[in-house]
Amino acid sequence: MRTGPPRIALGAVVTCTLAYLLFPVLVVVVISFSSVGYLRFPPPSLSLRWYAKLLDTPAWIESFWVTLEVGSLTMAFATLLGVPAAFALLRLPIRGKAALNALLLMALITPSIIKGLATYLFFVPYGLINSVVGLACAQTVSALPYVVINVGASLKGFDATLERAAIIHGARPLTAILRITLPIIAPGILVGAVFAFLSSAQELLVAIFLLGTVRKPLAVKMWEGVRESVDPTIAAASSGVILMAVALFVVAALLQKRARRLYAR
């Protein structure tokens, strides 16, 4: 393959863009290993003292567990609702489908302060305030579009003749979907679920409204840490979130690779 100036220029632009996007992440990770008690980049020397402090502080450990609980429930709720919704929007002759798609995407652009206040007022009569389940239900609204978009993209690239062939050979439509369609589009479902978890982990204002006064998710704990005392412990906690996100994407990539190998045979 010939490498001309346009290709080199495109590679340079992509490299610079990636460096620009990843530089804040790199700064946070490097600061988390600082040996001094204040935020400084680059740090004068490296140390693990802030990770030790993070692991020795029960409040930070509790925040990590709350984030995992809420994120896992949000991921489950969004996946259970988003997969059927994607099938319905793509395959059923629904009137006003464009309006439904627009309504779904509004969850991504609605300001968090409005979502937090509206959810709080709606959840109070049902006793869902200060509840992990209540917070997960609220964050599912924002996480649902990620699942629907990814599953919808997978369905558009899915060869529907495989499903029809299974039905012709005697399988029921639901059985064909469960045993043929869903395993093939599983990588798209998994990626949508990962994005749902990450959207839950970074949500701040909704968590403050619904759970921040009793049990603090990591985003709320980090916000309070910034307001009270700024030290590299916050950077260490941020690095933990980054590590969590990287681990989820690595798992998703490995499962996607395994699924491709199984269906390539």
HELIX and SHEET records of a PDB file:
HELIX    1   1 PRO A    5  SER A   32  1                                  28    
HELIX    2   2 ARG A   49  ASP A   56  1                                   8    
HELIX    3   3 PRO A   58  ARG A   91  1                                  34    
HELIX    4   4 LYS A   97  ILE A  109  1                                  13    
HELIX    5   5 SER A  112  PHE A  123  1                                  12    
HELIX    6   6 VAL A  124  TYR A  126  5                                   3    
HELIX    7   7 VAL A  132  LYS A  156  1                                  25    
HELIX    8   8 ALA A  160  ILE A  168  1                                   9    
HELIX    9   9 PRO A  173  ALA A  176  1                                   4    
HELIX   10  10 ILE A  177  THR A  181  3                                   5    
HELIX   11  11 LEU A  182  ILE A  184  1                                   3    
HELIX   12  12 ALA A  186  ALA A  201  1                                  16    
HELIX   13  13 LEU A  205  LEU A  210  1                                   6    
HELIX   14  14 LEU A  218  GLU A  228  1                                  11    
HELIX   15  15 PRO A  232  ALA A  264  1                                  33    
END                                                                             
